[in-house]
Amino acid sequence: MANARETVPFRLKTADGVTVELTYSSPRPATGHDEAAVLAELPWFEPGKPLHNWMLHETDFYDEVDQIWGRRWGAEGIGRLREVLVSRPTENEIRPEYAREWQYYYSSSAGNADLGRLQAQFDEYYDLLERNGVRVNYIEPPVPAIGAYGYLKNLVTLAGGGLVVHGGAIVHRMGLGSWQRGREVIWSKVLTALQVPIYLTIHGTGVGEPGAGRWLDSKTFVFNESVVANEEGLRQLEFVLNGLGIELITTHSPGWVESIGDGNIGTSHADMFLMVPDHRVAVLAPHLVDYGFVRRLMRDDWQVIEVPLDEYWGLAVNAVTLEPGKVIMNAGSPTVVDRLEKAGIEVLQVDFSESHRFAIAGLHCATLELMRDQPGEVGNPLHA
């Protein structure tokens, strides 16, 4: 097992006189700590000499992230899902303004969801994750949540919290709606509280929401240029991913101007057209992505399970892969489920209809993946 950590309290006193209580997860408990014994184990320590700093320069961040930051954070690929972050629905999701200006809020002309039913369906999903061995961290968001441009909406769409990859997180700068901007402040505070290091917050003129992207494998990430990413945002994302040895595949999706057409015009995130339920198997809505990506899958001998047009809004694509060959999907989409099961993939279904009906979140949208097993790391003591 990993060494026991100690939660150590400390505080911030702001210039305005506000005291903020914080904690630090120390990898070495104070009781019984022997500094001399620790130094004796360090390769860069030599008695009577300065620290051999050059050795620190050759130590990979990822190799020490679990000791310093508490977990070997990273959810790249489709290895077994170990830990997530979620946020239960509140009154933030059902305001009357959303029904009145439903196109502006990327909502639903049908009105507003029943909060009790919405919460019950999210709870069922969270329970299913936990029953399948996933550690679930919960945010209790502020109510009301108000940002620079009005109410903050979709605080349940935790895929918007960032992309957690190979040790740290890339925090979004939102493009789908101005009613999203400000959520990242809340989520960044939570990531910091969990001791997830933040590699980058997309900035400048960049726009990018890569947490709702898709992995083909642990070294290949798919995200799309659309209303949720522009060229500068993709450049910043690619800079970080390439530094981690990960290839970014940029796809292209249509958008809208005067109408979202009940959600049928264009798409937003890659998890709306692609899902990878097993090695080299792709569930794909090809009408919402450029044909160059289809060609790439075919060239690399992927098995493609196409989503019928009449099942697309069942959000079969917006599912969560628990491990290779096992997925959680929204109840429905019988053709896709049948094709997956014939391919030997186990499908667990949960009713997310209230959320779907009112365009609040799909299953993948509602989940910030924090940790997955990585190739060659099955014996990691964190996973014991």
Buried (B, 14 or more C-beta within 10 A) or exposed (E): EBEEBBEEEEEEEEEEEEEEEEEEBBBBEEEEEEEEEEEEEEEBBEEEEEEEEEEEEEEEBBEBBBEEBBBBBBBBBBBBBBBBBBBBBBEBBBBEBBBEEBBEBBBBEEBBBEBEBBBEBBEEBBEBBEEBEBBBBEBEBEEEBEBEEBBBBBBBBBBBBBBBBBBBBBBBBBBBBBBBBBBBEBBBEBBEEBBBBBBBBBEEEBBBBBBBBBBBBBBBBBBBBBBBBBEBBBBBBBEBBEEBEBEBBBBEBEEBEEEBEEBEEBBBBBBBBBBBBBEBBBBBBBEBBBEEBBEBBEEEEBEEBBBBEEBBBBBBBBBBBBBBBBBBBBBBBEBBBEBBEEBEBBBBBBBBBBBBBBBBBBBBBBBBBBBBBBEEBEEBEBBE
